[in-house]
Amino acid sequence: MTAPLQPLLHDALAVLRAPTQVWSSPGGDIGDAPVHGIYSADVRLVRGLRLTVDGRAPEHLATGGERSDRVRIDALVRSLDDPTPDPGFRLVLDRVVDADGVADTVTLRNRRGVEVRARVVVEIEPDATPVDHVKLGSAPSAGPRTDLDGGVAAWGGEQVSARLAARGLDVEATARGIRLTTELVVPASGEASVGWRLDTVDEAAVVRGVDTPAPWTTPTVTAADDRLSRWIAQGLADLDALRMTTVRHPDAEFIAAGAPWFFTLFGRDSIWTARMLLPLGTKLAGDTLRVLAGLQGDRVDDATAEEPGKIMHELRRTALSLGDGELPPLYYGTVDATALWIALLHDAWRWGLPHDEVRALLPHLRAALAWMRDHGDADGDGLLEYVDRSGHGLANQGWKDSGDSVQWRDGSLAEGPIALCEVQAYAYEAAMHGAVLLEAFGDEGGGQWREWAERLRDRFHAEFWIDDPAGAYPAIALDAQKRPVDTVTSNLGHLLGTGLLDDDQVELVVRRLTDPTLDSGYGLRTMSTDSGGYWPLSYHGGTVWAHDTAIAVLGLVREGRGADAAGLVEGLLRAAAGFAYRMPELHSGDPASEVAVPVPYPAACRPQAWSAAASVAVLTAVLGLEPDGDGVRTDPLASFGSIEVEGIRLGGRSLRVAVS
């Protein structure tokens, strides 16, 4: 193949704290894989880093750490060792990443009874490549000019500057970049260390990183099955490292969508993440709501897909290259984020978001409700649909936003405007809950939104249902001619718990979700195996997304179908263990009956916000947690067994929930 190839991510080591991220081999070297590099603010600033001791690469032993922003790498340096079998000369690389840069410390440890001299060399290759060019697999360009002044190396590009300083190492310029060197004396039965630090500054920043404590509680989970507690611990560590603020609202945090490509604000992703974390506190939800309200659309602009009341999709420092086009820096091409924003506001209120914060957002709530009616339903048929009017935006604007995500059962693509099934569920729930909120705060206008929601529900029941020999089911979407698109997909799971379905329809959807054609044993496939377009490594056509399955699990529990949810919970826990509890953006749809561990989707982001937050969603489902006035009620999954959780938050209170 001669076309550029997107970098693979599945076997690379990622250490990060937004907006800084380091991708390397498990041994810490950078440069053997296209994704490798030190990135800040969507720009790769280092594309090569190699460490040698006396001319040889250390031999990797182990890589580990409990936090997402630091790692310890252990290696051997046998060329400096004695001839006995036990390793007696070790190297430890400690890598620490923060919002402003990265620091490496190399320590040589000597068991021998004699002093050892070691020549340590670090070769660094500077870069200034935009992250979207890296993602597209574009050929690397010539490196930037490096200036050396007083032992500090400096370079930059794309309005991001980098400065590298060393400790215990000489800094010199080379034809390819920078070389750090020293003759390190390691005492008998002792150790010696050297290090370097890279600091970055983004002159065009629209988002920045956060180094303050996380705005949620870290629950203590005690259960006979420890997989859930381990997934939650890793998930919250990753979410902590993905926290960011906008330059416009520096006091309000949100969670960036994922590394390495989506280190910024995404409306849908940030909303779902904050919604899943509500049982651990409402501050993140309140901040996320305010950040997105501050960017809410107020005019019609086809170039950016902005419309009055609409919640944005994506924020970047510059236009984002897609290969055959580009997205503007502030882009609104999403059909679901506005309804989901309303759902988050309602749920945060129920979990104890202070009333004054909710009241301040009511004008944005009214604007968001109006958008669903006036712009989301562009043709006035009572359903929400999308179409890209710019000619260069996203062709599909639901969460499955790849170009081939909405297919007929024979594998052919549906033509837009597209009305997605789950978007109707979001809109129904948003209108009903928006009415509750308005009335709770003294606004008598809630009735019109209940009426609007009921008309949408009637239209959905009339238009979306398809019959086949296995029974009726909802179409993934209606196409431009209002025909129901007949592929069976995981989108069905998003309908549950929203109120859109009646009891008989719930039963039909549950049958589909628990059938082996959708349930892989590691979570729900995005597309059933009996579809013409199914492929287990198709981005939205057969893979498994953890958040997608978690949403279905929550819906099943809300519908009183905990026994049916239990199998999907077990599948997610099995997958989490297979990925060492850092659940990727997605993984293959290969069945658990055929593969002993989940097969990676090799280009999946990790960590990824809603995959990490899915761990807390599963905890919520296992406990059957719902806020209920001044307390919570539970309807736990009997199959999970006993579990005790300290640190559930309801308003300002911390609760302990125990299930025998």
N, C-alpha and C positions, 0 to 999 in steps of 0.2 A: 504494500500500500504506500502511496506517495502523498496522500492527503495528510494534513496535520492531525495529530492524535491528541485528544484530551488526556492530561496526566492521570495516572492511576494513583490512588491514595491508600489502598487497603493495608499495605504492609509498611507504611511510613510512620515514623514517630512524630507526633505533634505535641508541642509544648507552647502554651499560649496564655496571654491575658490581653484582651482586646484593648487597642487595635493592633497589638504585636503578636506575631505567631512565628514559630520556628518549626520547619518541616525537615526531617533528617532521616538517616538510617537509624536503626536501633542502637548502633554504636556511637551516634552523635555526629558523624561526618555528613557534610552537605555536598551534593553535586552528582551523585550516582543516579538519581531519578529526576524526571522533569519537574516534579512538584517541589523538590527540595529548595529551601531558601529561608532567609530571614525576611519577613514581610512586616511592613507597617503602613497603615492607612491605605490599603489596596495597592501598594507598590512593593515589589521585591527589591530589597536593597543589598542582599548578599546571595549569590547563586552558587558559591563554592566555598567550602571550609574543610581543610584536611589537617589532621594532627598526626605528626610522627615523632617517635622517640628513637634517637640514634638511627634515623633513616627508615624506620619500619613503623607500620601502622600497628597500634595496640590491638591485641586479640580480645574481642568482645566476650564478656561473660554474662552480664545481666543488666537489665534496665528496669527501673521502677520508681514509684513515688506515689504518695496519697493525694497530691494536689495536681491540678491541671497546669499550673504555672511554674512548676519546677520538677526536675527529674535528676536522679542519680544514675550514672552509667559506670559500671565496673568493668575493668579490662586487665589483661595481663601484659607484662613487658618481659617476655622470657629471654630476650637477648641480653638483659642485664641481670639475670638470675643466676643462681648457682646450679650445679648439675643434679641436685637431689629432686626426687619426684614431686614433692610438695611445692606449689607456687610460692615464691618468697618475695616477688617484686610486683607490686600492683599499681594500677592507675585508676583514680576515681575522677570522673568529670561531673561536676555539679553545675547544672544549667538552670538559671532563674530568669523568668520573663516577667516584665511588668509593663504597665501602659506606655512607658517611655522608651523601652528598649530591652536588651538582653545582656546578661553577664554570664560568662563561663569561668569556672575555677577548676584548674587541673592540679591534682595532688598526686605525687609519687610517694609510695610507701614501701619501705625497705625493711625486710625481716633480717637481712644478713648482718653479720657482725662487723662489716667493713663499710666505709664510706663509698658511695657510688656517684659517679658523674654521668649525667645524661644530657644529650643535646636535644632540646625540645624545639620543634619547628611547627608553626601554624601558618598554612597558606590560605589566604582569603581572597576571593574573587568578588569585587563589588558589582553591583547591578543597579538598574533603575527601570525595571520593566513593570508596566501596569499589570495588575493581577488578572484582568480579563484577557490580556494577551497570553499570559501563562496558561490560563484555562483553555484557550483556543488551540494551544499547542504550537503557537507561532515560533519560528526560528529565532533563537536569541540574537539580539543586536550586540554591537560592540559595547563594552562596558564604559561607564562614565569616567571622566578624568578624576583622578585621586590627587588631592593636595596633602602634603605632609608638612606639618609645622610644629616644632617642639615636641616631637614624639606622638602627635595626634594626627590621625588620618581622617580626611573629610572628603565627602562626595555627595552627590544628590541627583535628583531628577524628578519630574512630575510634581514639582513644588514640595517635595519631601527631602529633607537633608539628613545626613548621617555623619556621626563623629565616632571614631573608634580610638580608645585609649587602652594601654596595656599596663599591667602591674607585674614587674619582674621580668619583662620581656622587652627586647629592642624592636623598634618598629622601622621597617624600611619599605620603600616602594620597589615593585618589580614590574616586569613587562605585562603581567596578567593582573596585578593588583597590589596586594600587601603581604609582607612576610613578617611574622613575629618569631623571634629566636632568642634562645638563652642557653648557656651551659649551666644546668641546674645541679647543685651539689646536694645530694640526699644523704643525710648522716646515717651512720650505723644504727640499726634498730630505730629509725626515725622516719620523718617525712618532710617534704618540702612542696610548696605550692606556688603557682603563678596564675595569672588570669588576665582577662580582657573584658571590656564592656563596650557595647554599641548603644549610643543614644540617638534618638530620632526626633525630628520636629516636622510637623505637617502644617505648612503655611496656608493650605486650602481646606482645612478640616471642616466637615459638617457634623461629624460625630467624634467623640473622644472616649477614652477608657476610664474606668473607675477602679480606685484602689481602696475604697472604704469598705467596712463590713457589709455583707450581704443583707438585704432588707427582708429576709425571711428567717423563720426558725429552722434549725436543723433537727428533725425529729429523731428520737431514740426508738428504734423499732426492734422489738424482741419477739422472735418467732422460731418455731422448730425448723422451718424452712428459711434459711438465711439468704436466699437469692434475692428476695425483694429488698431487704435492708442493704445489701451490697450494691444493688442497682441504684437505690436512692442515694447512697453515699457518693457514688461516682457521678450520678446525674447532677446532684446539687453542686459538687465540686466543679463540674464542667459549666454549669449555668453561672456560677460565680465568676468564672473566667470570661464569660461571654457578656457580662454587664457593660453597658455603655450609656452615655448621655448624648443629646444633641448639643451643638454649640449654642443653638437658639434657646434651649431649656436645660442649662447645665445642672440644675438641681433635681431633675426628674430622670430616673433610670428606665431603661428597657433592656431586653435581652436580644442581642444580635442573633440572626438566624442560624449561622453556622460557619465553620471553618473548612476550607480556606476561602471559599468564593463569596460567602454571604456575610461578611463581617460588618454588618450595618443594620439599619432599621428596615424591617419588612412588616407591613401592617398585619397581615394574616398570621404570620409566624409568631410575632411578638404578642399578639392577642391570645392565641391558643396557649402559648407558654405561660403567660400570666394567669390565664383562666385555670389551667391545670394546677398551678401552685397556690390557688386561693386557700386551701386548708392550712397553709403554713404562714398566712398573713396577707393583708390587703395592700400593703404599701407599694409593692411592685405593680399591682393592678392599677392603683390610683395614679402612679407615675406614668404607666404606659397609656392609660386613657388620656391624660393631660398632654403628653407628647403628641399623640395622634390627633387630638382635638386642635392643637396648635397648628397642625398642617392640614386641617379639614378643608376640602375644596370650597371655593366661593365664586367660581365662574366656569363657563364652558370653554374648554380648550382641547380640541381633538388631538393636537400634537402630543399632549401629556396625558390625555384621557381624564383630565380634571373636570369635575362637575360640582355644582353647589351641594354641600352636605356630604360629599363622598370622602371616605377614608382612604389614605394613600396606600400604594403597594410597596414602593421601594425608594430609598434615599441614597444617593451616591454623591461623591465629591465632584465627579465629572460625568459626562455621558458614558454609558456602558456599551462596549462593543459586543455585538452578537455574532460577528462574522459576516452576515449578510445584511446587517443594519445596526442600529444602536437605539438604546433607550435613553430618554432625557434624564438628567440628574435627579429630578423629583418626578416620579412616575405614578400614575393613579390607576393603572390597568389591572384592576381586580374587581370581580363582581361580588365577592363575599365579605370583604373586610368590614364594610359598613354595617351589615347586619351583625357580624361577630362583635364589633365594637359595642353595639347596644347590648348584646348578650353578656359581655364582660361587665359592663356597667351594672346591669341588673344583678348578676351573680355576686359581684364585689359588694354591692349594697347588702345583699342577704348575708354575706360573710362578715359584715361589720365595717365596711368603708364608712368613715364619718359622714354624717348627714350634710355638713357644710360642703364637703368635697363633692358629694353627689349633686347637691343643689347647684353648685357652680357649673356643673357639666350639663344641666338641663337644656340650655339653648343649643348645645351641640347634639343632644339627643333629638330634639325637635327637628334639627336640620338633617340628621341622619335618617330619621323616619320619612321625612319628605323626599329625600333622595330615592328611597326604595320605590315610592309611588310615582315620582315625577320623572326620574331618569333611569333608575334600575329597571323599571318596566317601560322600556323605550317605546314599545308598540301599543301599549295600553291594553294588553290582553289579560292582565291580572297576574302575570308571572314575571319573574326577573330573568333577564337574558343579557348576553354580552356580545359585542362585536368590536373589532379593532377598526376604528374609523381613520386612523392615521396612515395605515399601510406599512408601518414599521414597528408596531408594538407587538405584544404577545397575542398570538392567534387564539390561545385558550387562556381564560382568565379566572378559572377556579383554582383549587389547590393542585389539581393535576393540570399543570400549565404547559406541558410539552406539546409539540405540534400534533402528535398522533394519539393523544390521550382519550379522545372521544371517538370511538369506533363503532361501526355496525358489527354484528356478530360474524360476518364474513371477513372482517378485517379492513373493509373500506372505511374511509374517514367521513364523518358527519360534517355537513356544511353549516356555517353560522349565518345569522345569530343563533347562539346556543343557549337553551334554558336548562341548567343542570338541576338534577333532582335534589341534591343536598342544599343547594342555594335556596330552593323554595322552603325547605325545612328551617334553615337559618332565618329566613325572612319572616316566616310564620311565628317562630319563637320570639324573634326580635319585636315584632309588632305587638304580640300579646304581652310580653314582659315590659315593653316600652309603655304600654297603656297602664300597667300596674304601677310603674315608677311615676308617671305623670300624676296619677290620681293620689299616690301616697304623698306627693308634695303639693297637693292642692290645685292641680290643673285638671279641669273637667273635660279636657279634650281626649281622654283615653278611649272613649267609645268609638270614635271614627276609626281608630287603628284596630280595634277588635273586629269591626265590620269588614275592614280591608283584609285582615288576616283570614277571616272566614271565607271571603270570596276566593282568596288564593287557595285555601284548602280545598274548596269545592272544585276549583279548576284542576288542581293537582289530581284529585281522585278521578276526575272525568278523563284526563288526557294522558296520564303517565303510565297507566297499568297495562301490562302485556301478559297474554296467556301462552303457556307452552305445556307440553306433557307433564312437566314437573310441578306445575301450578303457576299461579299468577305472581308477578313481581314488578317492581317499578323500573322503568327505563332509566338508564343513566342520564338521559337528557331528551329534550325535544330539539329537532334540527330546525333549519330555516323554514321548512314547510310545515312545522309543528307536528312532525311525525315522531313517535317514540323510538329512540335509538335502542336497539334490543340487546346490547351486550350486558351480561351480568357482571357487576363490578362491586368493589368494596364500598363505593359511594352509598350503598344501601344502609350501611351501618350508621351513617351520620343522620339518618331520618329518625332513629329511635330516641325516645326521651324528649323530643321536641314538641309533641302534641299534634304533629301533622297527621299521624296514622291512627286509624281506629284499631280495636283489639284484633279483629280478624286479619287486618293488614300486618300488624305486628307479628302475628304468628307466621305469616307467609315470608316475611323478611328474615325472621329468626331461622327458618328452615334453610334458606339460602346461605346465610352467614355460617352456619354450622356444618354445611355440606363440604366434603373433601375437595370439591372443585374450587372452593374459595379458601377454606381453612387448610393452610400448608402444614400445620403442626408447629410452625414457628411464627404464627400470626396470619392475618388475612392477606391473601393475594389481592393486588389492585384489580386484577381481571381474572375471571374464572378460566379454568383449564379447558373448558369446552368452547372457548371463543377462538375464532380464526386467527386473531392477532395475538393470542397468548404466547408469551415467551418468558421463562423464569427470570431472565436478566433484562427485560424490557422496562425502562424507567417507570412508566405508569401503566404498563401492559402485562403485569404478571409478577412483579416484585412485591415484597412486603415492606410496608412503612410502619414503624412502631407506633407513631402517634395516631395513624389511621385506625389501627386495631384498638388502641386505647380508647379512642372516641367511641367505637362500637361497643367496647366493654362497658363504658360508662352509660351508654344508652340502654344496653341490655339490663343493667342493674336498675336504672330508673324505671324501666318497664316491668320490674319484678321478675326478670328472667335471669337471676343470678346463677342458676344451675347451668344455663347455656353459656353464660359469660366465663364460667370456671375453666372450660377447655381452652379458650382464647388466652386467659390469664396464664395458664400453664405454658402455652406456646411462647408467649412473650418472655416469661422467666427462663425458659429453655434457651431462647435466642440470646437474652442478655448474658447468660453464663457463657455462651459460645463466643461472645465478643468481649470477654473479660469485663463486662458490665459497662463499657463505654459503647452504648448502642449507637450504631451508625444511622445516617439519614434513612437508609433503606438497605435491604439485603435480598438475596434471590428468593424466588418462590418455589425452589425445589422442595419436595415434601420431606418431612422428618422421617418418613418410612424408608427413604432412599439415601439420605445423607446424615451422618452421625452428628455433624455440627452445621450450623447455618453457613451457607456459601456467601462470601462477601459480594456485594455489588462494588466492583473495584474503583469506581469514581465517586462513591458516596462520601459526603461530608461527614467528618467526625472530629470533634463533637458537633452535634446538631441540636438546636434548642428544643424543639418539640419532641425529639426522640429522648432527650434527657428528662424533660418534664413528664413524659409518659410514665416514668417510674412513680411519680406522685399520683398521677391519675389512676394507676393500678392500685396503689395503696387506698385511695378514696373508694374504689370499687370493692376491694377486698373487705373494707370496713362497712361498706354500704352507707357512707357518710352523706348527710344532707344537713345544712343549717336549718334550724327550726326555732325561730324567735330568738330567745336568749340562750338557747342551747343547741345541741345537735341530736339528730336521731340516727340510728344505725340499723342496717339490715345486712349483716355480714355474710360472706360466702362461706357456707359450712364446709366446703371441700378444702379450704385453705388451712383449717385447723386453728389452734390458739395463736393469738397475736396480741401484743400490748404495745401501744404507741404513746409516747410522751412528746408533747410539743405541738399538738393541733391547736390552731389559733382561731378564735371567734371574737372579732373586735379586739379589745384589749386583754382578753382572757386567754390563758394557756390551759388546755384540757388534756387529760389522760383518757385514752379509750382502750379498754381491755375486752377481749373476746375470748371466752373459755373454749 
